[in-house]
């Protein structure tokens, strides 16, 4: 029996996510060994051994060169794993799907998107029981994501957004110490870390459109490893794959690295695909939300995403023009 070497980041959340995939593969009779790989993103976040979730989403519409010292560049958590995979030192890698760049590396393929966790963003406060609408005037919200910052400002023009780096545990500690009044984090990360009880409000995609791929895992392998690709197909969720394709195509249609934060969430139910997408200016003064629906086929999903992307792009261009 082939022993699969699964590459993973060393953070607590990454290990939890990788073990979810490893367990699924073991159910199909495979032997799986986890190989920890330290990425540049882990080093900048304070070390791979720190538990938690990476900072802002690289898909939030800000190119790495414009993200400054607090933001992690696009794909930085993925690159080291891909290097190990391409070099044959590991057989597969597990990524947070939202971290995977739109342009895949030659010779590698995402062979499986397992079942998805809650894709929404979540509001967390120290006392609990709050909502974004009912937070006190002048509230300080901690986040490094330009997408989340834009939507927070759009919902609450009085809010002060404070850049806050670090993993989930570090950010929760800063919150509990009074460094900020509230946090916005990925619900999936909190749930997987066993911290879902800290969530005050799970924000709807209409309130805060998630990063494309948020809450989903992407399992990558070498394109020429037909044996492994066949195995990974057994844990691939076709509905998740279709939804993520639509979300990522929205981002691609808007330029992928435009300066205005963009979010998208697609769901598949009863043979229909529903796509919610939104763009907002970084200062939160302007925003645009749309929801489209069509049959849940690949062709229809592509057309739907293109239509949404074109509509958002028109709005995004006007938003960016005012700050470029």
C-alpha positions as CSV (number, residue, x, y, z in Angstrom):
1,X,0.0,0.0,0.0
2,X,1.3,3.4,-1.0
3,X,2.2,5.8,1.9
4,X,1.1,9.3,1.0
5,X,3.1,12.2,2.2
6,X,0.7,15.1,2.9
7,X,2.4,18.5,3.1
8,X,0.9,21.0,5.6
9,X,1.7,24.2,7.3
10,X,2.6,23.8,11.0
11,X,-0.1,26.1,12.5
12,X,-2.8,24.5,14.7
13,X,-5.5,25.3,12.2
14,X,-3.5,24.0,9.2
15,X,-2.8,20.7,11.1
16,X,-6.5,20.3,11.9
17,X,-7.5,20.9,8.3
18,X,-4.8,18.6,7.0
19,X,-5.9,15.9,9.4
20,X,-9.5,16.2,8.2
21,X,-8.3,15.3,4.7
22,X,-5.9,12.6,5.9
23,X,-8.8,11.0,7.8
24,X,-10.9,11.0,4.7
25,X,-8.2,9.3,2.7
26,X,-7.6,6.8,5.5
27,X,-11.3,5.9,5.3
28,X,-10.5,4.8,1.7
29,X,-7.7,2.6,2.8
30,X,-4.7,4.9,2.3
31,X,-1.8,5.4,4.7
32,X,-1.1,9.1,5.2
33,X,1.9,10.8,6.9
34,X,1.8,14.5,7.6
35,X,4.9,16.5,6.6
36,X,5.2,20.0,8.1
37,X,6.5,22.7,5.8
38,X,7.4,26.2,7.1
39,X,6.2,28.9,4.7
40,X,7.2,32.5,4.3
41,X,3.8,33.5,5.5
42,X,4.3,31.5,8.7
43,X,7.6,33.2,9.3
44,X,6.0,36.7,8.9
45,X,3.1,35.7,11.2
46,X,5.5,34.7,13.9
47,X,6.4,31.1,13.3
48,X,4.8,28.0,12.0
49,X,4.4,26.6,15.5
50,X,1.9,29.2,16.5
51,X,-1.6,28.0,16.4
52,X,-4.3,29.6,14.4
53,X,-5.5,31.2,11.2
54,X,-3.5,33.3,8.8
55,X,-4.3,37.0,8.7
56,X,-6.1,38.7,5.8
57,X,-7.4,37.0,2.8
58,X,-5.1,37.3,-0.3
59,X,-8.2,37.4,-2.4
60,X,-9.5,40.6,-1.0
61,X,-8.6,42.7,-4.1
62,X,-5.3,44.2,-3.0
63,X,-2.1,43.3,-4.8
64,X,0.8,42.3,-2.6
65,X,2.9,45.3,-3.5
66,X,0.2,47.6,-2.1
67,X,-0.6,45.7,1.0
68,X,2.0,47.3,3.2
69,X,3.6,45.7,6.3
70,X,0.5,44.2,7.8
71,X,-0.9,42.2,4.9
72,X,0.3,38.8,3.7
73,X,0.8,38.7,-0.1
74,X,-1.2,36.6,-2.5
75,X,-0.4,32.9,-2.4
76,X,2.4,33.2,0.2
77,X,1.0,30.4,2.3
78,X,0.7,28.2,-0.8
79,X,4.1,28.7,-2.5
80,X,6.3,26.7,-0.2
81,X,4.0,23.7,-0.2
82,X,3.8,23.8,-4.0
83,X,7.6,23.9,-4.2
84,X,7.8,20.7,-2.1
85,X,5.1,19.1,-4.1
86,X,6.7,19.9,-7.5
87,X,10.0,18.7,-6.2
88,X,8.5,15.3,-5.3
89,X,9.2,15.6,-1.5
90,X,5.5,15.4,-0.7
91,X,2.7,13.7,-2.6
92,X,-0.2,16.1,-1.9
93,X,-0.8,19.4,0.0
94,X,-3.8,20.8,1.8
95,X,-4.5,24.6,1.4
96,X,-7.2,26.9,2.5
97,X,-9.0,27.3,-0.8
98,X,-9.1,31.1,-0.4
99,X,-5.3,31.2,-0.3
100,X,-4.8,29.5,-3.7
101,X,-3.9,32.0,-6.4
102,X,-6.1,32.2,-9.5
103,X,-3.3,31.1,-11.7
104,X,-2.2,27.6,-10.8
105,X,1.4,26.4,-11.0
106,X,2.2,24.3,-14.0
107,X,2.3,20.6,-13.4
108,X,0.1,20.8,-10.3
109,X,-3.7,20.4,-10.0
110,X,-6.3,20.8,-7.3
111,X,-7.7,17.3,-7.4
112,X,-10.3,17.6,-4.6
113,X,-12.4,20.1,-2.8
114,X,-13.9,18.2,0.2
115,X,-17.0,19.3,2.0
116,X,-17.1,23.0,2.9
117,X,-17.3,24.5,6.4
118,X,-19.2,27.7,7.1
119,X,-18.0,30.2,4.5
120,X,-19.2,33.3,6.3
121,X,-17.3,35.9,8.3
122,X,-17.9,36.1,12.0
123,X,-18.1,39.0,14.5
124,X,-16.4,38.4,17.9
125,X,-16.5,40.6,20.9
126,X,-15.0,40.1,24.4
127,X,-18.4,40.3,26.2
128,X,-20.3,38.4,23.5
129,X,-23.9,38.8,22.4
130,X,-23.2,41.7,20.0
131,X,-24.2,42.3,16.4
132,X,-22.4,44.5,13.9
133,X,-25.4,46.9,13.8
134,X,-25.6,47.2,17.6
135,X,-21.9,47.7,18.4
136,X,-21.3,51.0,20.3
137,X,-20.5,54.2,18.4
138,X,-16.9,54.6,17.5
139,X,-16.2,50.9,17.9
140,X,-12.7,49.7,17.0
141,X,-12.6,46.5,14.9
142,X,-9.5,44.5,14.4
143,X,-8.7,43.0,11.0
144,X,-5.9,42.9,8.4
145,X,-8.2,42.0,5.5
146,X,-9.0,45.0,3.2
147,X,-12.1,43.2,2.2
148,X,-13.4,42.9,5.7
149,X,-12.3,46.4,6.6
150,X,-14.2,47.9,3.6
151,X,-17.4,46.1,4.5
152,X,-17.1,47.0,8.1
153,X,-16.8,50.7,7.2
154,X,-19.7,50.3,4.7
155,X,-22.0,48.9,7.4
156,X,-20.7,51.2,10.2
157,X,-19.2,54.5,9.0
158,X,-18.3,55.4,12.6
159,X,-16.2,52.3,13.0
160,X,-12.4,52.6,13.4
161,X,-10.6,49.6,11.7
162,X,-7.4,48.7,13.4
163,X,-4.8,46.5,11.5
164,X,-4.3,43.4,13.6
165,X,-1.9,40.6,12.7
166,X,-1.5,37.1,14.0
167,X,-3.3,33.9,14.3
168,X,-6.7,33.4,15.8
169,X,-5.5,32.8,19.3
170,X,-3.3,35.9,19.2
171,X,-6.2,38.0,17.9
172,X,-8.6,36.7,20.5
173,X,-6.0,37.5,23.2
174,X,-5.7,41.1,21.9
175,X,-9.5,41.4,22.0
176,X,-9.7,40.1,25.5
177,X,-6.9,42.4,26.6
178,X,-8.9,45.4,25.3
179,X,-6.7,46.1,22.3
180,X,-9.8,46.3,20.1
181,X,-13.6,46.2,20.7
182,X,-14.4,43.5,18.1
183,X,-12.8,41.2,15.6
184,X,-14.0,39.9,12.2
185,X,-12.6,36.4,11.5
186,X,-13.6,33.4,9.3
187,X,-16.3,31.4,10.9
188,X,-14.8,28.2,9.6
189,X,-11.5,28.8,11.3
190,X,-13.1,29.5,14.6
191,X,-15.3,26.4,14.3
192,X,-12.4,24.1,13.3
193,X,-10.4,25.4,16.3
194,X,-13.2,24.7,18.7
195,X,-13.8,28.4,19.3
196,X,-17.2,28.7,17.6
197,X,-18.7,29.6,20.9
198,X,-16.9,32.9,20.7
199,X,-18.9,34.0,17.7
200,X,-21.4,36.7,18.4
201,X,-22.8,37.0,14.8
202,X,-22.3,35.0,11.7
203,X,-22.4,37.7,9.0
204,X,-24.6,37.0,6.0
205,X,-23.0,37.3,2.5
206,X,-25.3,40.4,2.0
207,X,-23.7,42.0,5.0
208,X,-20.1,40.9,4.3
209,X,-19.4,39.0,1.1
210,X,-16.8,36.3,1.9
211,X,-13.5,35.8,0.2
212,X,-13.9,33.4,-2.7
213,X,-13.2,29.9,-1.4
214,X,-13.5,30.8,2.2
215,X,-14.3,27.8,4.4
216,X,-13.2,25.3,1.8
217,X,-10.1,23.2,1.5
218,X,-8.1,22.6,-1.7
219,X,-6.2,19.3,-2.0
220,X,-3.4,19.6,-4.6
221,X,-1.2,17.0,-6.2
222,X,1.0,16.6,-9.3
223,X,-1.0,16.5,-12.5
224,X,0.8,13.4,-13.7
225,X,0.1,11.4,-10.6
226,X,-3.0,9.6,-12.1
227,X,-3.2,7.1,-9.2
228,X,-3.5,9.8,-6.6
229,X,-5.8,11.9,-8.7
230,X,-8.2,9.0,-8.9
231,X,-8.1,8.5,-5.2
232,X,-8.7,12.2,-4.5
233,X,-11.7,12.2,-6.8
234,X,-13.4,10.0,-4.2
235,X,-13.3,12.9,-1.6
236,X,-14.1,15.6,-4.1
237,X,-17.4,17.4,-3.5
238,X,-18.8,18.4,-6.9
239,X,-21.2,21.0,-5.6
240,X,-18.3,22.7,-3.7
241,X,-16.1,22.5,-6.8
242,X,-18.8,24.2,-8.9
243,X,-19.5,26.9,-6.2
244,X,-15.8,27.7,-5.9
245,X,-15.3,27.8,-9.6
246,X,-18.0,30.5,-9.8
247,X,-16.6,32.5,-6.9
248,X,-13.1,32.5,-8.3
249,X,-14.3,33.4,-11.8
250,X,-16.0,36.5,-10.3
251,X,-12.7,37.5,-8.8
252,X,-10.9,36.8,-12.1
253,X,-13.4,38.8,-14.1
254,X,-12.8,41.9,-11.8
255,X,-9.1,41.7,-12.3
256,X,-8.2,39.5,-9.4
257,X,-5.9,42.0,-7.8
258,X,-8.0,45.2,-8.1
259,X,-7.6,47.7,-5.2
260,X,-11.2,47.5,-4.2
261,X,-12.2,44.6,-1.9
262,X,-14.4,42.0,-3.7
263,X,-16.2,39.0,-2.2
264,X,-18.4,36.2,-3.6
265,X,-20.3,33.2,-2.3
266,X,-22.0,30.6,-4.4
267,X,-24.3,27.8,-3.2
268,X,-25.8,24.8,-5.0
269,X,-29.2,23.5,-4.0
270,X,-31.8,21.5,-5.8
271,X,-30.1,21.8,-9.1
272,X,-29.7,25.6,-8.9
273,X,-26.6,27.8,-8.3
274,X,-27.1,31.0,-6.4
275,X,-24.3,33.6,-6.5
276,X,-23.9,36.6,-4.3
277,X,-21.1,39.0,-5.0
278,X,-20.1,42.4,-3.8
279,X,-17.5,45.1,-4.1
280,X,-16.9,48.0,-1.7
281,X,-14.6,51.0,-1.6
282,X,-11.7,50.7,0.9
283,X,-13.2,53.7,2.8
284,X,-16.6,52.0,2.9
285,X,-18.4,55.0,1.4
286,X,-19.6,53.1,-1.7
287,X,-20.6,49.5,-2.3
288,X,-22.4,47.3,-4.8
289,X,-24.1,44.0,-4.1
290,X,-25.8,41.6,-6.6
291,X,-27.4,38.2,-6.4
292,X,-27.8,36.0,-9.5
293,X,-29.2,32.5,-10.0
294,X,-29.1,29.9,-12.8
295,X,-29.0,26.1,-13.2
296,X,-26.1,24.3,-11.5
297,X,-24.0,23.3,-14.5
298,X,-20.5,24.3,-15.3
299,X,-21.4,26.2,-18.4
300,X,-24.2,28.1,-16.6
301,X,-21.9,28.8,-13.6
302,X,-19.2,30.3,-15.9
303,X,-21.7,32.6,-17.6
304,X,-23.2,33.6,-14.3
305,X,-19.9,34.4,-12.8
306,X,-18.8,36.4,-15.9
307,X,-22.1,38.4,-15.7
308,X,-21.5,39.1,-12.0
309,X,-17.9,40.0,-12.6
310,X,-18.7,42.4,-15.4
311,X,-21.3,44.2,-13.3
312,X,-19.0,44.4,-10.3
313,X,-16.1,45.5,-12.5
314,X,-18.0,48.6,-13.7
315,X,-18.6,49.5,-10.1
316,X,-15.1,48.6,-9.0
317,X,-13.5,50.8,-11.7
318,X,-15.5,53.8,-10.5
319,X,-14.5,53.1,-6.9
320,X,-10.8,52.6,-7.7
321,X,-10.8,55.7,-9.9
322,X,-11.4,57.8,-6.9
323,X,-8.4,56.5,-4.9
324,X,-5.9,55.5,-7.6
